[in-house]
Amino acid sequence: MPDGLMISRQADGRILEVVLDRVERGNALSASMYRELAEVIRGAENDASIGALLIRSSRETFCMGGDIADDRGRRDPDYSAAIHDFTEQWLSRSIPAVALVDGAAQAFGCALALSSDLVFSTERAWFALPELLHGLVPVYAIAVLDASGHAATGARMMWQGKRFSGREISSFANNVVLCASIQEAEEGIADIFTGWMGGNVDSLRRAKQFTNNANDTNRHTILSGAQKALQQALAIADEDPGKAQSYLSTATSNR
């Protein structure tokens, strides 16, 4: 398990909890974290006892995005393949996911949260796709939101580039549940899981597969386009040290 992830099972093993715990980097997702998350989801898919995923963070910051740098501060050559592998696994999963956001959810972290089936957001949480303000295009964030049925939300956030509070995001993202506190959010999630686990786990997976099918018509095209766009952008950045530094610093910008 790479540094930055804590995995546990709750509710008699029926809930798989994923905790982002890379505080020094704003819980930004490195290539190794993407790889491990993809494997966690694959494993859960093969475990019929798991009915749902919970994604949260160990501190207030949810996730500041993807961290394209390796341990030496250079661009990780595995990053593009790792984010693509995770994204494919995330979007095709048959297990419903709930995200708990109690702070910053930026860039791909924003997309990860909002592409969950339900998002419990506290009042102090905020969401943003600020990449365009830094001369970047959030190709995978937009791809994930588009392929999960939230294209309008992603487009609005990308073009405005601003931070949206939990209250603001709940006014136009229809899968967001606004909560006054972390305690209220945790209680709400517990109630949801109690209801879900009171039924048949298999029915949860069938429901998730049904919603996947509704959004699956162009997922492959969307992700292929995102992969190509990211590879092109990284190639340009490699030729221009200034742009490369811009990419390397994106994960922790606006903190």
Contacts in CASP RR format, 6 or more apart in sequence:
PFRMAT RR
TARGET T0000
AUTHOR 0000-0000-0000
METHOD contacts of the structure
MODEL  1
MPDGLMISRQADGRILEVVLDRVERGNALSASMYRELAEVIRGAENDASI
GALLIRSSRETFCMGGDIADDRGRRDPDYSAAIHDFTEQWLSRSIPAVAL
VDGAAQAFGCALALSSDLVFSTERAWFALPELLHGLVPVYAIAVLDASGH
AATGARMMWQGKRFSGREISSFANNVVLCASIQEAEEGIADIFTGWMGGN
VDSLRRAKQFTNNANDTNRHTILSGAQKALQQALAIADEDPGKAQSYLST
ATSNR
1 7 0 8 1.000
1 36 0 8 1.000
2 30 0 8 1.000
2 32 0 8 1.000
2 33 0 8 1.000
2 35 0 8 1.000
2 36 0 8 1.000
3 22 0 8 1.000
4 20 0 8 1.000
4 21 0 8 1.000
4 22 0 8 1.000
4 27 0 8 1.000
4 33 0 8 1.000
5 18 0 8 1.000
5 19 0 8 1.000
5 20 0 8 1.000
5 21 0 8 1.000
5 22 0 8 1.000
5 33 0 8 1.000
5 36 0 8 1.000
5 37 0 8 1.000
5 40 0 8 1.000
6 18 0 8 1.000
6 19 0 8 1.000
6 21 0 8 1.000
6 58 0 8 1.000
7 16 0 8 1.000
7 17 0 8 1.000
7 18 0 8 1.000
7 19 0 8 1.000
7 40 0 8 1.000
8 16 0 8 1.000
8 17 0 8 1.000
8 19 0 8 1.000
9 15 0 8 1.000
9 16 0 8 1.000
9 17 0 8 1.000
9 50 0 8 1.000
10 16 0 8 1.000
10 17 0 8 1.000
10 54 0 8 1.000
10 193 0 8 1.000
11 193 0 8 1.000
11 197 0 8 1.000
13 49 0 8 1.000
13 50 0 8 1.000
14 49 0 8 1.000
14 50 0 8 1.000
14 51 0 8 1.000
14 52 0 8 1.000
14 197 0 8 1.000
14 201 0 8 1.000
15 50 0 8 1.000
15 51 0 8 1.000
15 52 0 8 1.000
15 53 0 8 1.000
15 54 0 8 1.000
15 193 0 8 1.000
15 197 0 8 1.000
16 40 0 8 1.000
16 44 0 8 1.000
16 50 0 8 1.000
16 51 0 8 1.000
16 52 0 8 1.000
16 53 0 8 1.000
16 54 0 8 1.000
16 95 0 8 1.000
17 53 0 8 1.000
17 54 0 8 1.000
17 56 0 8 1.000
18 37 0 8 1.000
18 40 0 8 1.000
18 53 0 8 1.000
18 54 0 8 1.000
18 55 0 8 1.000
18 56 0 8 1.000
19 56 0 8 1.000
19 57 0 8 1.000
19 58 0 8 1.000
20 27 0 8 1.000
20 29 0 8 1.000
20 55 0 8 1.000
20 56 0 8 1.000
20 57 0 8 1.000
20 58 0 8 1.000
20 62 0 8 1.000
20 63 0 8 1.000
21 27 0 8 1.000
21 57 0 8 1.000
21 58 0 8 1.000
21 59 0 8 1.000
22 28 0 8 1.000
22 30 0 8 1.000
22 33 0 8 1.000
23 58 0 8 1.000
23 59 0 8 1.000
23 61 0 8 1.000
25 64 0 8 1.000
25 67 0 8 1.000
25 251 0 8 1.000
25 252 0 8 1.000
26 61 0 8 1.000
26 63 0 8 1.000
26 64 0 8 1.000
26 104 0 8 1.000
26 251 0 8 1.000
26 252 0 8 1.000
26 255 0 8 1.000
27 57 0 8 1.000
27 58 0 8 1.000
27 59 0 8 1.000
27 61 0 8 1.000
27 62 0 8 1.000
27 63 0 8 1.000
27 64 0 8 1.000
28 63 0 8 1.000
28 64 0 8 1.000
28 65 0 8 1.000
28 66 0 8 1.000
28 67 0 8 1.000
28 251 0 8 1.000
28 252 0 8 1.000
29 37 0 8 1.000
29 63 0 8 1.000
29 65 0 8 1.000
29 66 0 8 1.000
29 67 0 8 1.000
29 83 0 8 1.000
29 108 0 8 1.000
29 109 0 8 1.000
29 112 0 8 1.000
30 66 0 8 1.000
30 67 0 8 1.000
30 69 0 8 1.000
30 70 0 8 1.000
30 76 0 8 1.000
30 79 0 8 1.000
31 70 0 8 1.000
31 76 0 8 1.000
31 78 0 8 1.000
31 79 0 8 1.000
31 81 0 8 1.000
31 82 0 8 1.000
31 83 0 8 1.000
32 82 0 8 1.000
34 79 0 8 1.000
34 82 0 8 1.000
34 83 0 8 1.000
34 85 0 8 1.000
34 86 0 8 1.000
35 78 0 8 1.000
35 82 0 8 1.000
35 85 0 8 1.000
35 86 0 8 1.000
37 86 0 8 1.000
37 89 0 8 1.000
37 90 0 8 1.000
38 82 0 8 1.000
38 85 0 8 1.000
38 86 0 8 1.000
38 89 0 8 1.000
38 90 0 8 1.000
41 53 0 8 1.000
41 89 0 8 1.000
41 90 0 8 1.000
41 93 0 8 1.000
41 95 0 8 1.000
42 89 0 8 1.000
44 50 0 8 1.000
44 53 0 8 1.000
44 93 0 8 1.000
44 95 0 8 1.000
45 93 0 8 1.000
45 94 0 8 1.000
45 95 0 8 1.000
48 201 0 8 1.000
48 202 0 8 1.000
49 201 0 8 1.000
50 95 0 8 1.000
50 201 0 8 1.000
51 95 0 8 1.000
51 96 0 8 1.000
51 196 0 8 1.000
51 197 0 8 1.000
51 201 0 8 1.000
51 204 0 8 1.000
51 205 0 8 1.000
52 95 0 8 1.000
52 96 0 8 1.000
52 97 0 8 1.000
52 98 0 8 1.000
52 193 0 8 1.000
52 196 0 8 1.000
52 197 0 8 1.000
52 204 0 8 1.000
53 93 0 8 1.000
53 95 0 8 1.000
53 96 0 8 1.000
53 97 0 8 1.000
53 98 0 8 1.000
54 97 0 8 1.000
54 98 0 8 1.000
54 99 0 8 1.000
54 100 0 8 1.000
54 189 0 8 1.000
54 193 0 8 1.000
55 97 0 8 1.000
55 98 0 8 1.000
55 99 0 8 1.000
55 100 0 8 1.000
55 112 0 8 1.000
55 113 0 8 1.000
55 116 0 8 1.000
56 62 0 8 1.000
56 99 0 8 1.000
56 100 0 8 1.000
56 101 0 8 1.000
56 102 0 8 1.000
57 63 0 8 1.000
57 102 0 8 1.000
57 103 0 8 1.000
60 102 0 8 1.000
60 103 0 8 1.000
60 104 0 8 1.000
60 124 0 8 1.000
61 103 0 8 1.000
61 104 0 8 1.000
61 255 0 8 1.000
62 99 0 8 1.000
62 101 0 8 1.000
62 102 0 8 1.000
62 103 0 8 1.000
62 104 0 8 1.000
62 105 0 8 1.000
62 109 0 8 1.000
62 113 0 8 1.000
62 125 0 8 1.000
63 104 0 8 1.000
63 105 0 8 1.000
63 106 0 8 1.000
63 108 0 8 1.000
63 109 0 8 1.000
63 110 0 8 1.000
63 112 0 8 1.000
63 113 0 8 1.000
64 104 0 8 1.000
64 106 0 8 1.000
64 107 0 8 1.000
64 109 0 8 1.000
64 251 0 8 1.000
64 252 0 8 1.000
64 253 0 8 1.000
64 254 0 8 1.000
64 255 0 8 1.000
65 106 0 8 1.000
65 107 0 8 1.000
65 108 0 8 1.000
65 109 0 8 1.000
65 110 0 8 1.000
65 112 0 8 1.000
65 250 0 8 1.000
65 251 0 8 1.000
66 83 0 8 1.000
66 107 0 8 1.000
66 108 0 8 1.000
66 109 0 8 1.000
66 250 0 8 1.000
66 251 0 8 1.000
67 251 0 8 1.000
67 252 0 8 1.000
68 75 0 8 1.000
68 76 0 8 1.000
68 79 0 8 1.000
68 234 0 8 1.000
68 247 0 8 1.000
68 248 0 8 1.000
68 250 0 8 1.000
68 251 0 8 1.000
69 75 0 8 1.000
69 76 0 8 1.000
69 248 0 8 1.000
69 251 0 8 1.000
70 76 0 8 1.000
73 248 0 8 1.000
74 248 0 8 1.000
75 234 0 8 1.000
75 237 0 8 1.000
75 238 0 8 1.000
75 244 0 8 1.000
75 247 0 8 1.000
75 248 0 8 1.000
76 82 0 8 1.000
79 234 0 8 1.000
80 227 0 8 1.000
80 230 0 8 1.000
80 231 0 8 1.000
80 234 0 8 1.000
83 108 0 8 1.000
83 140 0 8 1.000
83 230 0 8 1.000
84 140 0 8 1.000
84 223 0 8 1.000
84 226 0 8 1.000
84 227 0 8 1.000
87 140 0 8 1.000
87 143 0 8 1.000
87 144 0 8 1.000
87 223 0 8 1.000
87 226 0 8 1.000
88 223 0 8 1.000
90 112 0 8 1.000
90 115 0 8 1.000
90 144 0 8 1.000
91 115 0 8 1.000
91 144 0 8 1.000
91 147 0 8 1.000
91 148 0 8 1.000
91 212 0 8 1.000
91 219 0 8 1.000
91 223 0 8 1.000
92 212 0 8 1.000
92 219 0 8 1.000
93 208 0 8 1.000
93 212 0 8 1.000
94 205 0 8 1.000
94 208 0 8 1.000
94 209 0 8 1.000
94 212 0 8 1.000
95 204 0 8 1.000
95 205 0 8 1.000
95 208 0 8 1.000
96 117 0 8 1.000
96 118 0 8 1.000
96 196 0 8 1.000
96 204 0 8 1.000
96 207 0 8 1.000
96 208 0 8 1.000
97 116 0 8 1.000
97 117 0 8 1.000
97 118 0 8 1.000
98 116 0 8 1.000
98 117 0 8 1.000
98 118 0 8 1.000
98 119 0 8 1.000
98 120 0 8 1.000
98 189 0 8 1.000
98 192 0 8 1.000
98 193 0 8 1.000
99 112 0 8 1.000
99 113 0 8 1.000
99 114 0 8 1.000
99 116 0 8 1.000
99 118 0 8 1.000
99 119 0 8 1.000
99 120 0 8 1.000
100 120 0 8 1.000
100 182 0 8 1.000
100 185 0 8 1.000
100 186 0 8 1.000
100 189 0 8 1.000
101 113 0 8 1.000
101 119 0 8 1.000
101 120 0 8 1.000
101 121 0 8 1.000
101 122 0 8 1.000
101 125 0 8 1.000
101 127 0 8 1.000
101 166 0 8 1.000
102 121 0 8 1.000
102 122 0 8 1.000
102 124 0 8 1.000
102 125 0 8 1.000
102 182 0 8 1.000
102 185 0 8 1.000
103 122 0 8 1.000
103 124 0 8 1.000
103 125 0 8 1.000
103 126 0 8 1.000
104 125 0 8 1.000
104 126 0 8 1.000
104 128 0 8 1.000
104 255 0 8 1.000
105 112 0 8 1.000
105 113 0 8 1.000
105 114 0 8 1.000
105 125 0 8 1.000
105 126 0 8 1.000
105 127 0 8 1.000
105 128 0 8 1.000
106 127 0 8 1.000
106 128 0 8 1.000
106 129 0 8 1.000
106 130 0 8 1.000
106 254 0 8 1.000
107 128 0 8 1.000
107 129 0 8 1.000
107 130 0 8 1.000
107 131 0 8 1.000
107 138 0 8 1.000
107 141 0 8 1.000
107 250 0 8 1.000
107 251 0 8 1.000
108 138 0 8 1.000
108 140 0 8 1.000
108 141 0 8 1.000
108 144 0 8 1.000
109 141 0 8 1.000
110 127 0 8 1.000
110 128 0 8 1.000
110 129 0 8 1.000
110 141 0 8 1.000
110 157 0 8 1.000
111 129 0 8 1.000
111 138 0 8 1.000
111 140 0 8 1.000
111 141 0 8 1.000
111 142 0 8 1.000
111 144 0 8 1.000
111 145 0 8 1.000
111 154 0 8 1.000
112 144 0 8 1.000
113 119 0 8 1.000
113 121 0 8 1.000
113 127 0 8 1.000
114 127 0 8 1.000
114 145 0 8 1.000
114 148 0 8 1.000
114 150 0 8 1.000
114 153 0 8 1.000
114 154 0 8 1.000
114 169 0 8 1.000
114 173 0 8 1.000
114 175 0 8 1.000
114 176 0 8 1.000
115 144 0 8 1.000
115 145 0 8 1.000
115 147 0 8 1.000
115 148 0 8 1.000
115 150 0 8 1.000
116 175 0 8 1.000
117 175 0 8 1.000
117 208 0 8 1.000
117 211 0 8 1.000
118 175 0 8 1.000
118 177 0 8 1.000
118 192 0 8 1.000
119 173 0 8 1.000
119 175 0 8 1.000
119 176 0 8 1.000
119 177 0 8 1.000
120 177 0 8 1.000
120 179 0 8 1.000
120 185 0 8 1.000
120 188 0 8 1.000
120 189 0 8 1.000
121 127 0 8 1.000
121 166 0 8 1.000
121 169 0 8 1.000
121 170 0 8 1.000
121 176 0 8 1.000
121 177 0 8 1.000
121 178 0 8 1.000
121 179 0 8 1.000
121 185 0 8 1.000
122 166 0 8 1.000
122 178 0 8 1.000
122 179 0 8 1.000
122 180 0 8 1.000
122 181 0 8 1.000
122 182 0 8 1.000
122 184 0 8 1.000
122 185 0 8 1.000
123 165 0 8 1.000
123 166 0 8 1.000
123 167 0 8 1.000
123 178 0 8 1.000
123 179 0 8 1.000
123 180 0 8 1.000
123 181 0 8 1.000
124 166 0 8 1.000
125 165 0 8 1.000
125 166 0 8 1.000
125 169 0 8 1.000
126 163 0 8 1.000
126 164 0 8 1.000
126 165 0 8 1.000
126 166 0 8 1.000
127 157 0 8 1.000
127 163 0 8 1.000
127 164 0 8 1.000
127 166 0 8 1.000
127 169 0 8 1.000
128 157 0 8 1.000
128 161 0 8 1.000
128 162 0 8 1.000
128 163 0 8 1.000
128 164 0 8 1.000
128 254 0 8 1.000
129 138 0 8 1.000
129 141 0 8 1.000
129 142 0 8 1.000
129 154 0 8 1.000
129 157 0 8 1.000
129 158 0 8 1.000
129 161 0 8 1.000
130 161 0 8 1.000
130 162 0 8 1.000
130 163 0 8 1.000
130 253 0 8 1.000
130 254 0 8 1.000
131 137 0 8 1.000
131 138 0 8 1.000
131 141 0 8 1.000
131 158 0 8 1.000
131 250 0 8 1.000
132 138 0 8 1.000
132 158 0 8 1.000
132 159 0 8 1.000
132 161 0 8 1.000
133 161 0 8 1.000
134 246 0 8 1.000
134 250 0 8 1.000
134 253 0 8 1.000
135 246 0 8 1.000
136 233 0 8 1.000
136 246 0 8 1.000
136 247 0 8 1.000
136 250 0 8 1.000
137 229 0 8 1.000
137 233 0 8 1.000
138 158 0 8 1.000
139 225 0 8 1.000
139 226 0 8 1.000
139 229 0 8 1.000
139 230 0 8 1.000
139 233 0 8 1.000
140 226 0 8 1.000
140 230 0 8 1.000
141 154 0 8 1.000
141 158 0 8 1.000
142 154 0 8 1.000
142 155 0 8 1.000
142 158 0 8 1.000
142 226 0 8 1.000
143 222 0 8 1.000
143 223 0 8 1.000
143 225 0 8 1.000
143 226 0 8 1.000
145 151 0 8 1.000
145 153 0 8 1.000
145 154 0 8 1.000
146 154 0 8 1.000
146 222 0 8 1.000
147 215 0 8 1.000
147 218 0 8 1.000
147 219 0 8 1.000
147 222 0 8 1.000
147 223 0 8 1.000
148 215 0 8 1.000
149 215 0 8 1.000
150 173 0 8 1.000
150 175 0 8 1.000
152 172 0 8 1.000
153 172 0 8 1.000
153 173 0 8 1.000
156 172 0 8 1.000
157 164 0 8 1.000
163 254 0 8 1.000
166 176 0 8 1.000
166 178 0 8 1.000
167 178 0 8 1.000
169 176 0 8 1.000
170 176 0 8 1.000
170 177 0 8 1.000
170 178 0 8 1.000
177 185 0 8 1.000
177 188 0 8 1.000
179 185 0 8 1.000
179 188 0 8 1.000
196 204 0 8 1.000
233 247 0 8 1.000
234 247 0 8 1.000
236 243 0 8 1.000
237 243 0 8 1.000
237 244 0 8 1.000
237 246 0 8 1.000
237 247 0 8 1.000
238 244 0 8 1.000
END
